[in-house]
């Protein structure tokens, strides 16, 4: 089972991506964890380490995939 | 069954996204079509109509989701 982590910040772009993608991944292949930085600001460091520069983004097998553009990580950190 | 169309232009960013995402969608929910504009330039118009402004991108249920950034549609059209 592979791990896919979906990082977001509660914005409308994020929620659209969450509804379409987080629920779309094959459950027989992926365990999907959804992380909202508004609830879990302590997860910001791990996301940045994985290469996340904006939200919403998936990290799958250590690679960051940014889905459209909701907010930069600078914005996310500024809004804590 | 929902339809997910993955548009790309053969670039390395595109191929990485294709390998991670096109194969990751739940096959019980989605029929995934992969369109390479290098092979099918006649599909550019439908992608732009759906809101695709760069590749790689998915169109799922009529909504465009851009994954990272490989090339703009202007670049795609310029390289035909």
Backbone of each chain as nested JSON, in Angstrom:
{
  "chains": [
    {"id": "A", "residues": [
      {"number": 1, "name": "UNK", "atoms": {"N": [0.847, -1.202, 0.0], "CA": [0.0, 0.0, 0.0], "C": [0.881, 1.25, 0.0]}},
      {"number": 2, "name": "UNK", "atoms": {"N": [0.585, 2.161, -0.904], "CA": [1.342, 3.398, -0.971], "C": [0.629, 4.481, -0.17]}},
      {"number": 3, "name": "UNK", "atoms": {"N": [1.397, 5.501, 0.191], "CA": [0.855, 6.588, 0.985], "C": [0.755, 7.844, 0.128]}},
      {"number": 4, "name": "UNK", "atoms": {"N": [-0.417, 8.461, 0.136], "CA": [-0.601, 9.744, -0.535], "C": [-1.083, 10.732, 0.514]}},
      {"number": 5, "name": "UNK", "atoms": {"N": [-0.376, 11.84, 0.647], "CA": [-0.77, 12.856, 1.619], "C": [-1.239, 14.09, 0.873]}},
      {"number": 6, "name": "UNK", "atoms": {"N": [-2.437, 14.518, 1.187], "CA": [-3.012, 15.704, 0.545], "C": [-2.941, 16.862, 1.539]}},
      {"number": 7, "name": "UNK", "atoms": {"N": [-2.136, 17.875, 1.203], "CA": [-1.978, 19.045, 2.078], "C": [-2.834, 20.18, 1.548]}},
      {"number": 8, "name": "UNK", "atoms": {"N": [-3.566, 20.816, 2.438], "CA": [-4.357, 21.965, 2.001], "C": [-4.534, 22.944, 3.145]}},
      {"number": 9, "name": "UNK", "atoms": {"N": [-5.21, 24.054, 2.826], "CA": [-5.367, 25.106, 3.823], "C": [-6.808, 25.579, 3.916]}},
      {"number": 10, "name": "UNK", "atoms": {"N": [-7.713, 24.741, 3.445], "CA": [-9.124, 25.075, 3.608], "C": [-9.694, 26.026, 2.564]}},
      {"number": 11, "name": "UNK", "atoms": {"N": [-8.857, 26.45, 1.609], "CA": [-9.339, 27.408, 0.608], "C": [-10.255, 26.704, -0.404]}},
      {"number": 12, "name": "UNK", "atoms": {"N": [-10.976, 27.493, -1.195], "CA": [-11.938, 26.891, -2.12], "C": [-11.247, 26.063, -3.198]}},
      {"number": 13, "name": "UNK", "atoms": {"N": [-10.084, 26.528, -3.668], "CA": [-9.331, 25.744, -4.655], "C": [-8.923, 24.406, -4.046]}},
      {"number": 14, "name": "UNK", "atoms": {"N": [-8.523, 24.473, -2.754], "CA": [-8.11, 23.255, -2.054], "C": [-9.269, 22.263, -1.947]}},
      {"number": 15, "name": "UNK", "atoms": {"N": [-10.426, 22.76, -1.58], "CA": [-11.562, 21.871, -1.342], "C": [-12.035, 21.223, -2.635]}},
      {"number": 16, "name": "UNK", "atoms": {"N": [-11.974, 21.975, -3.731], "CA": [-12.341, 21.408, -5.024], "C": [-11.394, 20.263, -5.38]}},
      {"number": 17, "name": "UNK", "atoms": {"N": [-10.102, 20.487, -5.193], "CA": [-9.11, 19.445, -5.492], "C": [-9.291, 18.254, -4.564]}},
      {"number": 18, "name": "UNK", "atoms": {"N": [-9.601, 18.533, -3.3], "CA": [-9.799, 17.439, -2.348], "C": [-10.971, 16.568, -2.773]}},
      {"number": 19, "name": "UNK", "atoms": {"N": [-12.074, 17.224, -3.131], "CA": [-13.255, 16.443, -3.479], "C": [-13.024, 15.601, -4.727]}},
      {"number": 20, "name": "UNK", "atoms": {"N": [-12.283, 16.151, -5.701], "CA": [-12.092, 15.415, -6.951], "C": [-10.98, 14.382, -6.842]}},
      {"number": 21, "name": "UNK", "atoms": {"N": [-9.885, 14.739, -6.133], "CA": [-8.709, 13.87, -6.184], "C": [-8.556, 12.95, -4.99]}},
      {"number": 22, "name": "UNK", "atoms": {"N": [-8.736, 13.492, -3.798], "CA": [-8.487, 12.658, -2.621], "C": [-9.429, 11.463, -2.621]}},
      {"number": 23, "name": "UNK", "atoms": {"N": [-10.636, 11.67, -3.157], "CA": [-11.606, 10.572, -3.218], "C": [-11.45, 9.732, -4.472]}},
      {"number": 24, "name": "UNK", "atoms": {"N": [-10.6, 10.195, -5.403], "CA": [-10.497, 9.524, -6.7], "C": [-9.391, 8.481, -6.749]}},
      {"number": 25, "name": "UNK", "atoms": {"N": [-8.455, 8.548, -5.807], "CA": [-7.335, 7.607, -5.857], "C": [-7.813, 6.201, -5.534]}},
      {"number": 26, "name": "UNK", "atoms": {"N": [-7.173, 5.253, -6.172], "CA": [-7.541, 3.846, -6.03], "C": [-7.309, 3.381, -4.585]}},
      {"number": 27, "name": "UNK", "atoms": {"N": [-8.384, 3.059, -3.864], "CA": [-8.225, 2.676, -2.454], "C": [-7.488, 1.35, -2.271]}},
      {"number": 28, "name": "UNK", "atoms": {"N": [-7.361, 0.567, -3.348], "CA": [-6.611, -0.682, -3.224], "C": [-5.105, -0.437, -3.326]}},
      {"number": 29, "name": "UNK", "atoms": {"N": [-4.728, 0.776, -3.774], "CA": [-3.3, 1.1, -3.917], "C": [-2.822, 2.128, -2.917]}},
      {"number": 30, "name": "UNK", "atoms": {"N": [-3.748, 3.038, -2.49], "CA": [-3.307, 4.187, -1.708], "C": [-4.066, 4.339, -0.4]}},
      {"number": 31, "name": "UNK", "atoms": {"N": [-3.324, 4.673, 0.625], "CA": [-3.904, 5.2, 1.841], "C": [-3.775, 6.711, 1.736]}},
      {"number": 32, "name": "UNK", "atoms": {"N": [-4.898, 7.415, 1.752], "CA": [-4.878, 8.864, 1.588], "C": [-5.045, 9.54, 2.944]}},
      {"number": 33, "name": "UNK", "atoms": {"N": [-4.099, 10.4, 3.28], "CA": [-4.229, 11.206, 4.491], "C": [-4.452, 12.649, 4.068]}},
      {"number": 34, "name": "UNK", "atoms": {"N": [-5.443, 13.306, 4.643], "CA": [-5.722, 14.707, 4.343], "C": [-5.24, 15.551, 5.522]}},
      {"number": 35, "name": "UNK", "atoms": {"N": [-4.357, 16.503, 5.224], "CA": [-3.797, 17.374, 6.262], "C": [-4.205, 18.81, 5.971]}},
      {"number": 36, "name": "UNK", "atoms": {"N": [-4.968, 19.41, 6.879], "CA": [-5.342, 20.822, 6.767], "C": [-4.411, 21.616, 7.683]}},
      {"number": 37, "name": "UNK", "atoms": {"N": [-3.606, 22.49, 7.083], "CA": [-2.623, 23.239, 7.878], "C": [-3.287, 24.136, 8.914]}},
      {"number": 38, "name": "UNK", "atoms": {"N": [-4.541, 24.491, 8.675], "CA": [-5.233, 25.318, 9.664], "C": [-5.405, 24.545, 10.972]}},
      {"number": 39, "name": "UNK", "atoms": {"N": [-5.551, 23.219, 10.836], "CA": [-5.702, 22.371, 12.024], "C": [-4.379, 21.808, 12.503]}},
      {"number": 40, "name": "UNK", "atoms": {"N": [-3.416, 21.69, 11.582], "CA": [-2.164, 21.002, 11.906], "C": [-0.955, 21.779, 11.402]}},
      {"number": 41, "name": "UNK", "atoms": {"N": [-0.725, 22.99, 11.929], "CA": [0.408, 23.79, 11.463], "C": [1.756, 23.106, 11.702]}},
      {"number": 42, "name": "UNK", "atoms": {"N": [1.796, 22.154, 12.621], "CA": [3.055, 21.447, 12.877], "C": [3.465, 20.534, 11.739]}},
      {"number": 43, "name": "UNK", "atoms": {"N": [2.571, 20.337, 10.762], "CA": [2.89, 19.496, 9.603], "C": [3.515, 20.303, 8.455]}},
      {"number": 44, "name": "UNK", "atoms": {"N": [3.581, 21.631, 8.61], "CA": [4.108, 22.473, 7.528], "C": [5.547, 22.1, 7.182]}},
      {"number": 45, "name": "UNK", "atoms": {"N": [6.38, 21.853, 8.2], "CA": [7.8, 21.57, 7.957], "C": [7.983, 20.319, 7.098]}},
      {"number": 46, "name": "UNK", "atoms": {"N": [7.227, 19.255, 7.39], "CA": [7.383, 18.017, 6.606], "C": [6.948, 18.22, 5.164]}},
      {"number": 47, "name": "UNK", "atoms": {"N": [5.911, 19.053, 4.979], "CA": [5.427, 19.315, 3.618], "C": [6.488, 20.076, 2.826]}},
      {"number": 48, "name": "UNK", "atoms": {"N": [7.061, 21.097, 3.452], "CA": [8.089, 21.878, 2.759], "C": [9.301, 21.003, 2.439]}},
      {"number": 49, "name": "UNK", "atoms": {"N": [9.647, 20.109, 3.37], "CA": [10.783, 19.212, 3.149], "C": [10.532, 18.306, 1.936]}},
      {"number": 50, "name": "UNK", "atoms": {"N": [9.27, 17.952, 1.709], "CA": [8.913, 17.092, 0.573], "C": [8.821, 17.887, -0.733]}},
      {"number": 51, "name": "UNK", "atoms": {"N": [8.973, 19.216, -0.634], "CA": [8.973, 20.02, -1.852], "C": [7.687, 20.773, -2.123]}},
      {"number": 52, "name": "UNK", "atoms": {"N": [6.772, 20.792, -1.157], "CA": [5.506, 21.502, -1.342], "C": [5.754, 23.012, -1.244]}},
      {"number": 53, "name": "UNK", "atoms": {"N": [5.401, 23.742, -2.304], "CA": [5.584, 25.198, -2.304], "C": [4.256, 25.948, -2.334]}},
      {"number": 54, "name": "UNK", "atoms": {"N": [3.166, 25.228, -2.624], "CA": [1.848, 25.853, -2.591], "C": [0.817, 24.773, -2.287]}},
      {"number": 55, "name": "UNK", "atoms": {"N": [-0.37, 25.205, -1.908], "CA": [-1.466, 24.272, -1.677], "C": [-2.585, 24.577, -2.655]}},
      {"number": 56, "name": "UNK", "atoms": {"N": [-3.399, 23.594, -2.992], "CA": [-3.351, 22.21, -2.535], "C": [-2.245, 21.41, -3.233]}},
      {"number": 57, "name": "UNK", "atoms": {"N": [-1.738, 20.398, -2.54], "CA": [-0.694, 19.554, -3.114], "C": [-0.801, 18.141, -2.556]}},
      {"number": 58, "name": "UNK", "atoms": {"N": [-0.416, 17.193, -3.396], "CA": [-0.254, 15.816, -2.943], "C": [1.227, 15.511, -2.813]}},
      {"number": 59, "name": "UNK", "atoms": {"N": [1.594, 14.723, -1.805], "CA": [2.908, 14.101, -1.795], "C": [2.66, 12.604, -1.913]}},
      {"number": 60, "name": "UNK", "atoms": {"N": [3.152, 12.029, -3.017], "CA": [2.983, 10.599, -3.282], "C": [4.356, 9.994, -3.486]}},
      {"number": 61, "name": "UNK", "atoms": {"N": [4.678, 9.009, -2.687], "CA": [5.99, 8.363, -2.783], "C": [7.119, 9.389, -2.739]}},
      {"number": 62, "name": "UNK", "atoms": {"N": [6.956, 10.397, -1.886], "CA": [8.018, 11.375, -1.689], "C": [8.082, 12.497, -2.71]}},
      {"number": 63, "name": "UNK", "atoms": {"N": [7.232, 12.45, -3.741], "CA": [7.249, 13.492, -4.774], "C": [6.052, 14.422, -4.586]}},
      {"number": 64, "name": "UNK", "atoms": {"N": [6.282, 15.735, -4.723], "CA": [5.22, 16.724, -4.541], "C": [4.535, 17.032, -5.861]}},
      {"number": 65, "name": "UNK", "atoms": {"N": [3.217, 17.027, -5.846], "CA": [2.416, 17.378, -7.017], "C": [1.452, 18.483, -6.615]}},
      {"number": 66, "name": "UNK", "atoms": {"N": [1.66, 19.668, -7.207], "CA": [0.809, 20.811, -6.886], "C": [-0.384, 20.818, -7.812]}},
      {"number": 67, "name": "UNK", "atoms": {"N": [-1.577, 20.935, -7.23], "CA": [-2.817, 20.89, -8.015], "C": [-3.377, 22.312, -8.105]}},
      {"number": 68, "name": "UNK", "atoms": {"N": [-3.384, 22.888, -9.304], "CA": [-3.804, 24.284, -9.455], "C": [-3.069, 25.144, -8.438]}},
      {"number": 69, "name": "UNK", "atoms": {"N": [-3.638, 26.26, -8.026], "CA": [-2.941, 27.118, -7.063], "C": [-3.96, 27.737, -6.133]}},
      {"number": 70, "name": "UNK", "atoms": {"N": [-3.86, 27.403, -4.848], "CA": [-4.755, 28.002, -3.861], "C": [-4.039, 29.078, -3.084]}},
      {"number": 71, "name": "UNK", "atoms": {"N": [-2.863, 28.732, -2.538], "CA": [-2.092, 29.676, -1.729], "C": [-0.651, 29.18, -1.66]}},
      {"number": 72, "name": "UNK", "atoms": {"N": [0.291, 30.128, -1.553], "CA": [1.693, 29.744, -1.391], "C": [1.922, 29.301, 0.048]}},
      {"number": 73, "name": "UNK", "atoms": {"N": [3.02, 28.588, 0.267], "CA": [3.338, 28.19, 1.641], "C": [3.635, 29.422, 2.491]}},
      {"number": 74, "name": "UNK", "atoms": {"N": [4.165, 30.485, 1.865], "CA": [4.395, 31.732, 2.602], "C": [3.057, 32.281, 3.118]}},
      {"number": 75, "name": "UNK", "atoms": {"N": [2.03, 32.229, 2.263], "CA": [0.701, 32.668, 2.69], "C": [0.183, 31.785, 3.82]}},
      {"number": 76, "name": "UNK", "atoms": {"N": [0.4, 30.476, 3.675], "CA": [-0.072, 29.531, 4.695], "C": [0.587, 29.852, 6.043]}},
      {"number": 77, "name": "UNK", "atoms": {"N": [1.885, 30.098, 6.003], "CA": [2.592, 30.386, 7.255], "C": [2.204, 31.749, 7.818]}},
      {"number": 78, "name": "UNK", "atoms": {"N": [1.913, 32.692, 6.918], "CA": [1.529, 34.028, 7.367], "C": [0.155, 34.067, 8.0]}},
      {"number": 79, "name": "UNK", "atoms": {"N": [-0.682, 33.054, 7.673], "CA": [-2.063, 33.075, 8.149], "C": [-2.274, 32.264, 9.414]}},
      {"number": 80, "name": "UNK", "atoms": {"N": [-1.179, 31.732, 9.971], "CA": [-1.317, 30.932, 11.184], "C": [-1.773, 31.799, 12.348]}}
    ]},
    {"id": "B", "residues": [
      {"number": 1, "name": "UNK", "atoms": {"N": [-19.785, 5.498, -14.264], "CA": [-18.328, 5.664, -14.457], "C": [-18.033, 7.107, -14.87]}},
      {"number": 2, "name": "UNK", "atoms": {"N": [-17.076, 7.726, -14.197], "CA": [-16.702, 9.085, -14.546], "C": [-15.528, 9.069, -15.523]}},
      {"number": 3, "name": "UNK", "atoms": {"N": [-15.394, 10.174, -16.225], "CA": [-14.33, 10.27, -17.219], "C": [-13.265, 11.245, -16.723]}},
      {"number": 4, "name": "UNK", "atoms": {"N": [-12.019, 10.803, -16.737], "CA": [-10.9, 11.686, -16.41], "C": [-9.975, 11.705, -17.618]}},
      {"number": 5, "name": "UNK", "atoms": {"N": [-9.686, 12.892, -18.122], "CA": [-8.799, 13.013, -19.278], "C": [-7.504, 13.671, -18.829]}},
      {"number": 6, "name": "UNK", "atoms": {"N": [-6.398, 13.008, -19.111], "CA": [-5.087, 13.541, -18.742], "C": [-4.42, 14.076, -20.002]}},
      {"number": 7, "name": "UNK", "atoms": {"N": [-4.22, 15.397, -20.048], "CA": [-3.596, 16.038, -21.203], "C": [-2.132, 16.298, -20.905]}},
      {"number": 8, "name": "UNK", "atoms": {"N": [-1.265, 15.952, -21.833], "CA": [0.15, 16.24, -21.62], "C": [0.849, 16.444, -22.951]}},
      {"number": 9, "name": "UNK", "atoms": {"N": [2.141, 16.77, -22.866], "CA": [2.881, 17.074, -24.087], "C": [4.199, 16.316, -24.136]}},
      {"number": 10, "name": "UNK", "atoms": {"N": [4.283, 15.249, -23.372], "CA": [5.467, 14.401, -23.44], "C": [6.665, 14.879, -22.642]}},
      {"number": 11, "name": "UNK", "atoms": {"N": [6.504, 16.011, -21.919], "CA": [7.635, 16.535, -21.164], "C": [7.876, 15.687, -19.909]}},
      {"number": 12, "name": "UNK", "atoms": {"N": [9.034, 15.891, -19.281], "CA": [9.378, 15.058, -18.12], "C": [8.429, 15.303, -16.946]}},
      {"number": 13, "name": "UNK", "atoms": {"N": [8.019, 16.558, -16.756], "CA": [7.045, 16.852, -15.682], "C": [5.734, 16.122, -15.961]}},
      {"number": 14, "name": "UNK", "atoms": {"N": [5.356, 16.117, -17.259], "CA": [4.12, 15.428, -17.653], "C": [4.196, 13.934, -17.36]}},
      {"number": 15, "name": "UNK", "atoms": {"N": [5.318, 13.332, -17.727], "CA": [5.426, 11.881, -17.587], "C": [5.428, 11.461, -16.126]}},
      {"number": 16, "name": "UNK", "atoms": {"N": [6.07, 12.271, -15.289], "CA": [6.058, 11.982, -13.848], "C": [4.632, 12.019, -13.309]}},
      {"number": 17, "name": "UNK", "atoms": {"N": [3.88, 13.046, -13.707], "CA": [2.487, 13.161, -13.26], "C": [1.646, 12.022, -13.812]}},
      {"number": 18, "name": "UNK", "atoms": {"N": [1.91, 11.649, -15.06], "CA": [1.141, 10.565, -15.651], "C": [1.362, 9.272, -14.879]}},
      {"number": 19, "name": "UNK", "atoms": {"N": [2.645, 8.982, -14.598], "CA": [2.931, 7.726, -13.912], "C": [2.317, 7.684, -12.523]}},
      {"number": 20, "name": "UNK", "atoms": {"N": [2.334, 8.826, -11.821], "CA": [1.81, 8.826, -10.46], "C": [0.295, 8.92, -10.42]}},
      {"number": 21, "name": "UNK", "atoms": {"N": [-0.287, 9.746, -11.309], "CA": [-1.717, 10.039, -11.17], "C": [-2.623, 9.238, -12.093]}},
      {"number": 22, "name": "UNK", "atoms": {"N": [-2.243, 9.147, -13.341], "CA": [-3.152, 8.485, -14.278], "C": [-3.364, 7.036, -13.854]}},
      {"number": 23, "name": "UNK", "atoms": {"N": [-2.316, 6.443, -13.266], "CA": [-2.424, 5.054, -12.815], "C": [-2.985, 4.948, -11.406]}},
      {"number": 24, "name": "UNK", "atoms": {"N": [-3.135, 6.092, -10.735], "CA": [-3.541, 6.076, -9.329], "C": [-5.035, 6.198, -9.125]}},
      {"number": 25, "name": "UNK", "atoms": {"N": [-5.734, 6.671, -10.167], "CA": [-7.176, 6.875, -10.0], "C": [-7.889, 5.537, -9.879]}},
      {"number": 26, "name": "UNK", "atoms": {"N": [-8.918, 5.546, -9.107], "CA": [-9.7, 4.342, -8.822], "C": [-10.357, 3.829, -10.107]}},
      {"number": 27, "name": "UNK", "atoms": {"N": [-9.917, 2.67, -10.598], "CA": [-10.471, 2.17, -11.871], "C": [-11.948, 1.781, -11.774]}},
      {"number": 28, "name": "UNK", "atoms": {"N": [-12.46, 1.648, -10.55], "CA": [-13.887, 1.341, -10.423], "C": [-14.736, 2.606, -10.56]}},
      {"number": 29, "name": "UNK", "atoms": {"N": [-14.078, 3.791, -10.483], "CA": [-14.81, 5.052, -10.585], "C": [-14.529, 5.803, -11.869]}},
      {"number": 30, "name": "UNK", "atoms": {"N": [-13.292, 5.621, -12.405], "CA": [-12.875, 6.465, -13.516], "C": [-12.392, 5.685, -14.723]}},
      {"number": 31, "name": "UNK", "atoms": {"N": [-12.796, 6.157, -15.886], "CA": [-12.15, 5.757, -17.128], "C": [-11.154, 6.857, -17.437]}},
      {"number": 32, "name": "UNK", "atoms": {"N": [-9.866, 6.503, -17.514], "CA": [-8.833, 7.504, -17.737], "C": [-8.378, 7.456, -19.193]}},
      {"number": 33, "name": "UNK", "atoms": {"N": [-8.456, 8.605, -19.841], "CA": [-7.919, 8.717, -21.194], "C": [-6.689, 9.603, -21.149]}},
      {"number": 34, "name": "UNK", "atoms": {"N": [-5.594, 9.163, -21.76], "CA": [-4.368, 9.953, -21.807], "C": [-4.23, 10.534, -23.207]}},
      {"number": 35, "name": "UNK", "atoms": {"N": [-4.127, 11.863, -23.275], "CA": [-4.012, 12.551, -24.566], "C": [-2.662, 13.264, -24.621]}},
      {"number": 36, "name": "UNK", "atoms": {"N": [-1.821, 12.873, -25.564], "CA": [-0.541, 13.545, -25.786], "C": [-0.712, 14.484, -26.974]}},
      {"number": 37, "name": "UNK", "atoms": {"N": [-0.577, 15.799, -26.709], "CA": [-0.81, 16.774, -27.783], "C": [0.17, 16.614, -28.939]}},
      {"number": 38, "name": "UNK", "atoms": {"N": [1.314, 15.991, -28.664], "CA": [2.274, 15.764, -29.751], "C": [1.673, 14.804, -30.78]}},
      {"number": 39, "name": "UNK", "atoms": {"N": [0.861, 13.873, -30.288], "CA": [0.223, 12.91, -31.185], "C": [-1.156, 13.373, -31.649]}},
      {"number": 40, "name": "UNK", "atoms": {"N": [-1.802, 14.235, -30.833], "CA": [-3.193, 14.599, -31.103], "C": [-3.407, 16.105, -30.95]}},
      {"number": 41, "name": "UNK", "atoms": {"N": [-2.752, 16.906, -31.808], "CA": [-2.913, 18.367, -31.7], "C": [-4.356, 18.824, -31.909]}},
      {"number": 42, "name": "UNK", "atoms": {"N": [-5.163, 18.002, -32.553], "CA": [-6.562, 18.365, -32.77], "C": [-7.375, 18.363, -31.476]}},
      {"number": 43, "name": "UNK", "atoms": {"N": [-6.781, 17.846, -30.371], "CA": [-7.475, 17.846, -29.085], "C": [-7.195, 19.104, -28.266]}},
      {"number": 44, "name": "UNK", "atoms": {"N": [-6.31, 19.991, -28.76], "CA": [-5.947, 21.198, -28.014], "C": [-7.17, 22.075, -27.739]}},
      {"number": 45, "name": "UNK", "atoms": {"N": [-8.016, 22.238, -28.747], "CA": [-9.168, 23.138, -28.601], "C": [-10.101, 22.695, -27.482]}},
      {"number": 46, "name": "UNK", "atoms": {"N": [-10.379, 21.394, -27.396], "CA": [-11.294, 20.912, -26.35], "C": [-10.68, 21.104, -24.97]}},
      {"number": 47, "name": "UNK", "atoms": {"N": [-9.342, 20.944, -24.881], "CA": [-8.674, 21.127, -23.592], "C": [-8.764, 22.586, -23.149]}},
      {"number": 48, "name": "UNK", "atoms": {"N": [-8.497, 23.482, -24.073], "CA": [-8.564, 24.906, -23.729], "C": [-9.991, 25.296, -23.336]}},
      {"number": 49, "name": "UNK", "atoms": {"N": [-10.964, 24.72, -24.035], "CA": [-12.37, 25.011, -23.722], "C": [-12.707, 24.568, -22.296]}},
      {"number": 50, "name": "UNK", "atoms": {"N": [-12.066, 23.485, -21.842], "CA": [-12.314, 22.983, -20.485], "C": [-11.529, 23.766, -19.434]}},
      {"number": 51, "name": "UNK", "atoms": {"N": [-10.69, 24.715, -19.899], "CA": [-9.974, 25.547, -18.935], "C": [-8.514, 25.18, -18.725]}},
      {"number": 52, "name": "UNK", "atoms": {"N": [-8.003, 24.28, -19.553], "CA": [-6.6, 23.883, -19.412], "C": [-5.699, 25.013, -19.92]}},
      {"number": 53, "name": "UNK", "atoms": {"N": [-4.807, 25.51, -19.065], "CA": [-3.893, 26.581, -19.471], "C": [-2.44, 26.124, -19.487]}},
      {"number": 54, "name": "UNK", "atoms": {"N": [-2.158, 24.957, -18.906], "CA": [-0.804, 24.405, -18.941], "C": [-0.914, 22.894, -18.836]}},
      {"number": 55, "name": "UNK", "atoms": {"N": [0.179, 22.215, -19.191], "CA": [0.215, 20.764, -19.031], "C": [1.325, 20.414, -18.055]}},
      {"number": 56, "name": "UNK", "atoms": {"N": [1.23, 19.277, -17.387], "CA": [0.146, 18.309, -17.457], "C": [-1.106, 18.77, -16.709]}},
      {"number": 57, "name": "UNK", "atoms": {"N": [-2.259, 18.295, -17.155], "CA": [-3.515, 18.65, -16.503], "C": [-4.523, 17.513, -16.661]}},
      {"number": 58, "name": "UNK", "atoms": {"N": [-5.368, 17.391, -15.645], "CA": [-6.523, 16.506, -15.737], "C": [-7.768, 17.342, -15.953]}},
      {"number": 59, "name": "UNK", "atoms": {"N": [-8.697, 16.814, -16.733], "CA": [-10.056, 17.353, -16.729], "C": [-10.944, 16.237, -16.198]}},
      {"number": 60, "name": "UNK", "atoms": {"N": [-11.559, 16.51, -15.043], "CA": [-12.432, 15.533, -14.403], "C": [-13.789, 16.186, -14.21]}},
      {"number": 61, "name": "UNK", "atoms": {"N": [-14.816, 15.558, -14.763], "CA": [-16.163, 16.11, -14.653], "C": [-16.218, 17.564, -15.104]}},
      {"number": 62, "name": "UNK", "atoms": {"N": [-15.473, 17.889, -16.145], "CA": [-15.529, 19.232, -16.713], "C": [-14.647, 20.259, -16.037]}},
      {"number": 63, "name": "UNK", "atoms": {"N": [-13.984, 19.891, -14.94], "CA": [-13.133, 20.848, -14.23], "C": [-11.661, 20.541, -14.509]}},
      {"number": 64, "name": "UNK", "atoms": {"N": [-10.87, 21.591, -14.756], "CA": [-9.451, 21.428, -15.071], "C": [-8.608, 21.48, -13.801]}},
      {"number": 65, "name": "UNK", "atoms": {"N": [-7.701, 20.536, -13.677], "CA": [-6.765, 20.499, -12.551], "C": [-5.36, 20.412, -13.121]}},
      {"number": 66, "name": "UNK", "atoms": {"N": [-4.585, 21.464, -12.9], "CA": [-3.212, 21.519, -13.408], "C": [-2.278, 20.91, -12.369]}},
      {"number": 67, "name": "UNK", "atoms": {"N": [-1.434, 19.994, -12.816], "CA": [-0.522, 19.292, -11.907], "C": [0.891, 19.824, -12.137]}},
      {"number": 68, "name": "UNK", "atoms": {"N": [1.448, 20.495, -11.142], "CA": [2.757, 21.128, -11.309], "C": [2.745, 21.95, -12.605]}},
      {"number": 69, "name": "UNK", "atoms": {"N": [3.893, 22.138, -13.223], "CA": [3.917, 22.94, -14.448], "C": [4.948, 22.369, -15.394]}},
      {"number": 70, "name": "UNK", "atoms": {"N": [4.495, 21.893, -16.541], "CA": [5.413, 21.378, -17.545], "C": [5.603, 22.393, -18.662]}},
      {"number": 71, "name": "UNK", "atoms": {"N": [4.482, 22.865, -19.224], "CA": [4.536, 23.82, -20.324], "C": [3.185, 24.522, -20.424]}},
      {"number": 72, "name": "UNK", "atoms": {"N": [3.206, 25.774, -20.885], "CA": [1.953, 26.494, -21.1], "C": [1.304, 25.998, -22.389]}},
      {"number": 73, "name": "UNK", "atoms": {"N": [0.016, 26.256, -22.54], "CA": [-0.648, 25.867, -23.78], "C": [-0.071, 26.659, -24.954]}},
      {"number": 74, "name": "UNK", "atoms": {"N": [0.409, 27.892, -24.688], "CA": [1.059, 28.664, -25.747], "C": [2.308, 27.928, -26.234]}},
      {"number": 75, "name": "UNK", "atoms": {"N": [3.075, 27.379, -25.284], "CA": [4.261, 26.599, -25.662], "C": [3.846, 25.366, -26.459]}},
      {"number": 76, "name": "UNK", "atoms": {"N": [2.78, 24.713, -25.991], "CA": [2.31, 23.502, -26.668], "C": [1.929, 23.827, -28.114]}},
      {"number": 77, "name": "UNK", "atoms": {"N": [1.219, 24.933, -28.287], "CA": [0.792, 25.293, -29.638], "C": [1.978, 25.74, -30.49]}},
      {"number": 78, "name": "UNK", "atoms": {"N": [2.96, 26.384, -29.852], "CA": [4.134, 26.85, -30.585], "C": [5.026, 25.718, -31.061]}},
      {"number": 79, "name": "UNK", "atoms": {"N": [4.917, 24.559, -30.381], "CA": [5.835, 23.455, -30.696], "C": [5.239, 22.457, -31.675]}},
      {"number": 80, "name": "UNK", "atoms": {"N": [4.044, 22.758, -32.162], "CA": [3.442, 21.82, -33.115], "C": [4.248, 21.756, -34.409]}}
    ]}
  ]
}
